[in-house]
């Protein structure tokens, strides 16, 4: 037989292999609605839909990975997003724990990953520390904590300390705990901070305070800014063993009173001395106690933060069969924005804010003029019927979107509770960044 015949056979086999690999790529679900956001990739996560918090990792091997916690399944997913148009589902890492626990939170920096074990009134560890030096084979190295309510949205900005939102013996709700992770196999508590009324025996009047997380650490490492219901709080952490209040701004009341999630997200724009802040919609059909909101705070004087604007309420598409998103069903209101700012793989905030809005999908806002935020784009995944009913706070009768992350290449990752992970790109005009336009100008 001729060498040409062998060459042709080899070529044919390669083509078949490529065709088979392409066939395994998850097709983009049709029927989504968008304005200035384009879907370029999608993963159904091997059937583990309901992915929640995301953490990007761009290790030395040159590849890009997305680590995700889950709300419905106990465990964590790894998605290879090196080619965002053809994401590869790597694996699901199961957690063998009680079925009422939640593994929805994850944070990564360098070779350390921290995942939360969130639960309702059950004793046990609050989080797991992992070595991800082999990025597709995380190795558990320690478990930490002994509260009854688990942990939620932690933050590890690299270096010596991790900042945890966790239950703690002798306290009600979750509090801020600072842990030395210089030896991650043996985490050591350094300091903690709580709102009055959380410690057993302290008088409580009104809403029980709570720390949702994450904590955001200033570039010089001296200040921590975060939401800590009922306030937005700036803390002096020059001595991490003794955090001290610099200033605070009460948000609840007048805004929504929905427990710890009343002040759900705070994201600093350090270069502009601004804080993004939002609540979390909890009740369906806009029946929360008070108004859910997203807004911007002037933090140029950390002792006196002041609210300067509220984001506009998203409107349904013109052809929608509902008059507003409250009428659509499910939750309507902000949930999260692109965070993990300590992570070098994550895009830093500029004049565009990407905010998940539950049943209104992902919304994009121009904040180049911080006193007048303007919506400039959206993406709403298609409805998906026929799935088995789930249990817990993240189940929904309609489709909704909760988590978003943006990498430094400009790819936007959207986790949707009924589909999986959509990968998008913004196609609209990007405002020219002008850091001189601070809130005080």
C-alpha positions in Angstrom: 0.0 0.0 0.0 1.2 3.5 -0.8 2.3 6.1 1.7 -0.4 8.3 0.2 -3.1 5.8 1.3 -1.8 5.8 4.8 -1.7 9.6 4.8 -5.3 9.8 3.7 -6.4 7.3 6.3 -4.6 9.2 9.0 -6.1 12.5 7.9 -9.6 10.9 7.9 -9.1 9.6 11.4 -8.0 13.0 12.6 -11.0 14.6 11.0 -13.4 12.1 12.6 -11.7 12.7 16.0 -12.1 16.5 15.6 -15.7 16.1 14.5 -16.4 13.9 17.6 -14.8 16.4 19.9 -16.8 19.2 18.4 -20.0 17.2 18.7 -19.4 16.9 22.5 -19.4 20.7 22.8 -22.7 21.9 24.5 -24.8 23.8 22.0 -25.9 27.3 23.0 -29.6 27.1 24.1 -31.7 29.1 21.6 -34.3 31.7 22.5 -32.4 34.0 24.8 -33.0 37.8 24.6 -30.2 40.3 24.6 -29.1 43.9 23.9 -25.4 44.5 23.3 -24.5 41.2 24.9 -23.6 38.3 22.6 -23.4 34.6 23.7 -20.2 33.0 22.5 -20.1 29.8 24.5 -22.1 27.6 26.9 -21.6 24.6 29.2 -24.4 22.5 30.7 -21.8 21.4 33.4 -22.5 17.8 32.8 -26.0 18.1 34.2 -24.9 19.8 37.4 -26.9 22.9 36.7 -27.5 25.3 39.6 -23.9 26.4 39.7 -23.4 29.4 41.9 -20.3 31.3 43.0 -17.4 31.4 40.5 -13.7 31.8 40.9 -11.3 32.2 38.0 -7.9 30.7 37.9 -5.2 31.4 35.3 -2.2 29.3 36.5 1.3 29.0 35.1 0.2 26.3 32.6 -1.4 29.0 30.5 -4.9 27.7 30.7 -8.0 29.3 32.2 -10.2 27.6 34.7 -13.5 28.4 36.3 -14.2 26.9 39.7 -17.9 26.8 40.8 -19.9 25.9 43.9 -23.3 24.4 43.6 -26.7 25.1 45.2 -28.5 21.9 44.3 -25.7 19.3 44.2 -23.2 18.9 47.0 -19.8 19.6 45.4 -17.8 21.8 43.1 -17.3 22.0 39.3 -14.2 22.8 37.2 -14.7 24.3 33.7 -11.8 24.8 31.3 -12.5 28.1 29.6 -9.2 28.5 27.8 -11.2 28.7 24.6 -14.4 30.6 25.7 -16.2 29.5 22.6 -15.6 25.9 23.4 -15.5 25.4 27.2 -14.6 22.0 28.4 -16.2 20.5 31.5 -13.4 19.0 33.5 -15.1 17.3 36.5 -17.4 17.5 39.4 -15.9 17.1 42.9 -18.6 15.6 45.1 -18.9 16.4 48.8 -20.3 13.6 51.0 -22.2 15.6 53.6 -25.8 16.0 54.9 -28.2 16.8 52.1 -29.4 20.0 53.6 -25.9 21.5 53.4 -24.9 23.9 50.6 -21.6 24.1 48.8 -22.3 27.2 46.8 -19.3 29.4 47.7 -15.7 29.4 46.5 -12.8 31.8 46.4 -9.3 31.3 44.8 -6.0 33.1 44.9 -2.8 31.5 43.7 -2.6 27.9 44.8 -5.2 28.2 47.6 -8.9 27.7 47.2 -11.4 28.1 50.0 -14.9 26.5 49.8 -17.7 27.1 52.2 -19.9 24.5 53.9 -23.1 26.5 54.5 -26.0 24.9 56.4 -28.9 25.5 58.8 -28.3 24.9 62.5 -26.0 21.8 62.3 -22.6 21.5 63.9 -19.6 20.8 61.7 -16.7 22.3 59.9 -17.4 25.7 58.2 -15.0 25.5 55.2 -12.4 23.4 53.3 -9.0 24.6 52.3 -7.6 23.2 49.0 -4.3 23.1 47.3 -4.9 23.8 43.6 -1.3 23.8 42.4 -2.6 21.0 40.1 -5.6 23.1 38.9 -7.7 20.2 37.7 -7.0 18.0 40.7 -7.6 20.1 43.9 -6.3 18.4 47.0 -8.0 19.0 50.3 -5.5 20.1 52.9 -7.6 21.3 55.9 -11.1 21.9 57.3 -11.7 24.8 59.7 -14.4 26.0 62.0 -16.9 24.6 64.4 -20.0 26.8 64.2 -23.6 25.6 63.6 -24.5 27.7 60.6 -21.5 27.1 58.4 -19.7 29.8 56.3 -20.7 31.9 53.3 -18.8 34.3 51.1 -15.2 34.3 52.1 -12.4 36.3 50.7 -8.7 35.5 50.2 -6.7 38.4 48.6 -3.4 36.5 48.7 -0.7 36.8 51.3 -1.1 36.0 55.0 -4.8 36.5 55.8 -8.2 35.2 54.7 -11.4 37.0 55.7 -14.3 34.8 56.5 -18.0 35.1 56.7 -18.8 32.4 59.2 -20.8 31.2 62.1 -19.0 31.2 65.4 -19.7 29.7 68.8 -21.2 32.2 71.1 -22.5 34.4 68.3 -25.8 34.7 66.4 -25.6 34.8 62.6 -22.4 35.0 60.6 -19.5 37.3 61.7 -16.2 38.5 60.3 -13.3 36.3 61.3 -9.7 36.9 60.1 -7.5 33.8 59.8 -3.8 33.5 59.2 -3.4 31.0 56.3 0.4 31.4 55.8 0.3 27.6 56.6 -3.0 26.7 55.0 -2.8 23.2 56.4 -3.1 24.8 59.9 -5.2 27.9 59.7 -5.1 30.1 62.8 -7.7 32.7 63.9 -6.2 36.2 64.3 -9.1 38.4 65.0 -12.9 38.9 64.6 -15.5 41.7 64.4 -19.2 41.7 64.8 -22.1 44.1 65.0 -23.7 44.9 68.4 -26.4 42.4 69.2 -24.7 39.4 67.6 -22.8 38.1 70.7 -24.7 36.0 73.1 -26.0 38.1 75.9 -25.8 41.4 74.0 -29.1 43.3 73.7 -30.8 43.2 70.3 -33.4 45.6 69.0 -34.8 45.1 65.6 -33.1 43.2 62.7 -30.4 40.7 63.7 -27.2 41.9 62.1 -25.3 39.5 59.8 -22.2 39.4 57.6 -22.8 38.1 54.1 -19.4 38.7 52.7 -17.0 39.1 51.0 -14.7 41.5 52.8 -12.8 43.8 50.4 -9.3 44.8 51.3 -7.8 48.1 50.2 -4.7 48.1 48.0 -2.5 49.2 51.0 -4.0 46.5 53.2 -5.1 48.9 55.9 -8.9 49.2 55.3 -11.7 46.7 54.9 -14.9 47.7 53.2 -17.9 45.5 53.1 -21.6 45.1 53.6 -22.5 44.0 57.1 -26.3 44.3 57.6 -27.7 46.7 58.4 -24.8 48.9 57.2 -22.0 49.4 54.8 -18.9 49.4 57.0 -15.3 50.7 56.6 -12.9 49.0 59.1 -9.3 49.9 60.0 -7.5 46.5 59.9 -4.0 47.9 60.4 -3.9 45.5 63.3 -6.0 42.5 62.1 -6.3 41.3 65.6 -8.3 44.4 66.5 -10.5 45.7 63.6 -11.9 49.2 64.4 -14.7 51.1 62.8 -13.8 54.0 60.6 -17.3 54.8 59.4 -20.6 53.3 58.4 -23.7 54.0 56.4 -27.0 52.4 57.5 -28.9 51.0 54.5 -31.7 49.0 56.3 -34.0 50.8 56.9 -35.0 52.5 54.6 -34.2 49.8 52.0 -35.2 46.1 52.0 -35.2 44.2 55.3 -34.5 40.6 54.2 -32.1 39.4 56.9 -28.4 39.2 56.3 -28.9 39.7 52.6 -30.3 43.2 53.2 -26.8 44.5 52.4 -25.7 41.7 50.1 -22.9 43.0 48.0 -20.3 45.8 48.3 -17.7 46.3 45.7 -15.1 49.1 46.0 -13.9 51.0 43.0 -10.7 51.9 44.8 -9.3 54.3 42.1 -12.6 56.4 42.1 -13.3 56.2 45.9 -16.7 54.7 45.2 -18.5 51.7 46.6 -21.1 49.7 44.7 -23.8 48.4 47.0 -26.9 46.2 46.6 -29.4 44.2 48.5 -30.6 40.7 47.5 -34.2 40.1 46.4 -35.6 37.2 48.5 -39.3 37.0 48.1 -41.0 36.3 44.8 -43.0 38.8 42.9 -41.5 41.8 44.6 -43.1 41.0 48.0 -40.0 41.7 50.1 -40.3 43.9 53.2 -39.0 47.2 51.6 -37.4 48.1 48.3 -34.5 46.2 46.8 -31.8 48.4 45.3 -28.4 48.8 43.8 -26.5 52.0 44.1 -23.2 53.9 44.4 -21.6 55.3 47.5 -19.1 58.2 47.7 -16.4 56.7 49.9 -13.9 59.5 49.5 -14.2 60.1 53.3 -14.3 56.6 54.7 -15.6 58.0 58.0 -18.7 59.4 56.3 -19.7 57.3 53.3 -22.7 58.7 51.5 -25.2 57.3 49.0 -25.1 59.3 45.8 -27.2 57.3 43.3 -29.6 54.4 42.7 -29.5 52.2 39.6 -32.5 52.4 37.3 -35.1 49.6 37.5 -34.7 47.1 34.6 -37.6 47.0 32.1 -38.9 44.0 30.2 -38.4 43.6 26.5 -41.1 45.3 24.4 -42.6 41.9 23.4 -42.6 40.4 26.9 -45.9 38.8 28.0 -45.7 40.4 31.4 -46.0 44.1 32.3 -43.0 44.2 34.6 -40.5 41.7 36.1 -42.6 41.6 39.3 -45.5 40.2 37.2 -43.1 37.7 35.6 -42.8 35.6 38.7 -39.8 34.5 40.7 -37.4 36.9 42.3 -36.7 40.3 40.8 -33.9 42.5 42.1 -30.1 42.6 42.2 -28.0 39.7 43.4 -24.3 40.0 42.4 -21.6 41.7 40.4 -18.1 40.8 39.2 -16.0 40.5 42.4 -12.8 38.6 43.4 -10.9 41.8 42.7 -7.8 40.4 44.4 -7.6 37.8 41.7 -5.2 38.7 38.8 -7.4 36.7 36.3 -10.5 38.9 37.1 -11.2 42.2 35.3 -11.0 45.3 37.5 -14.2 47.5 37.6 -14.3 50.4 35.2 -17.2 52.4 33.8 -19.3 49.3 33.2 -21.0 47.3 35.9 -22.3 43.8 35.2 -25.1 42.9 37.7 -27.2 39.8 37.8 -30.9 40.6 38.4 -32.5 37.3 39.0 -35.5 36.9 36.6 -34.3 39.9 34.6 -31.0 38.1 33.7 -27.8 40.0 33.5 -27.9 43.8 33.2 -25.1 46.2 32.2 -24.8 49.7 33.6 -22.7 52.7 32.5 -21.4 54.4 35.7 -19.0 56.8 34.0 -21.2 59.5 35.6 -21.6 58.0 39.1 -24.5 60.2 40.0 -26.5 59.0 37.0 -26.0 55.2 36.3 -27.6 54.2 33.0 -28.5 50.7 31.7 -26.7 49.9 28.4 -27.3 46.2 27.8 -28.8 43.0 29.0 -29.0 39.2 28.5 -31.9 37.0 29.5 -31.4 33.2 29.1 -34.4 31.4 27.6 -36.9 29.8 29.9 -36.3 26.1 30.5 -39.3 24.0 31.5 -39.6 20.4 32.5 -36.8 20.2 35.0 -37.3 18.3 38.2 -38.2 20.5 41.2 -35.3 21.4 43.4 -35.3 22.4 47.1 -33.8 25.3 48.9 -33.6 29.1 48.5 -32.3 28.9 44.9 -35.1 26.9 43.3 -37.4 29.0 41.1 -40.6 28.6 39.0 -39.0 30.7 36.3 -35.5 31.1 34.9 -33.1 33.3 36.8 -29.5 34.4 36.9 -27.5 34.9 40.1 -23.7 35.0 39.5 -21.4 36.7 37.1 -17.6 36.9 36.7 -15.5 38.7 34.1 -12.0 37.8 33.1 -9.2 40.1 31.9 -9.8 39.0 28.3 -13.3 40.5 28.5 -15.2 37.3 28.7 -18.3 37.4 30.9 -19.4 34.2 32.7 -23.1 34.0 33.8 -24.3 31.2 35.9 -28.0 30.4 35.4 -30.0 28.2 37.8 -31.7 26.1 35.2 -29.1 25.9 32.3 -25.5 26.1 33.3 -22.8 28.6 32.4 -23.2 31.1 29.5 -20.1 32.9 28.2 -20.8 36.3 26.7 -19.1 39.4 25.3 -20.3 43.0 25.5 -20.7 44.5 22.1 -21.7 48.0 23.0 -19.7 51.1 23.4 -17.2 51.1 26.3 -17.1 54.5 28.1 -13.7 56.2 28.1 -12.5 55.8 31.6 -11.7 59.1 33.4 -10.6 58.6 36.9 -10.8 62.3 37.6 -14.6 62.1 37.5 -15.0 61.0 41.1 -18.1 61.2 43.1 -17.0 64.5 44.7 -16.5 66.4 41.5 
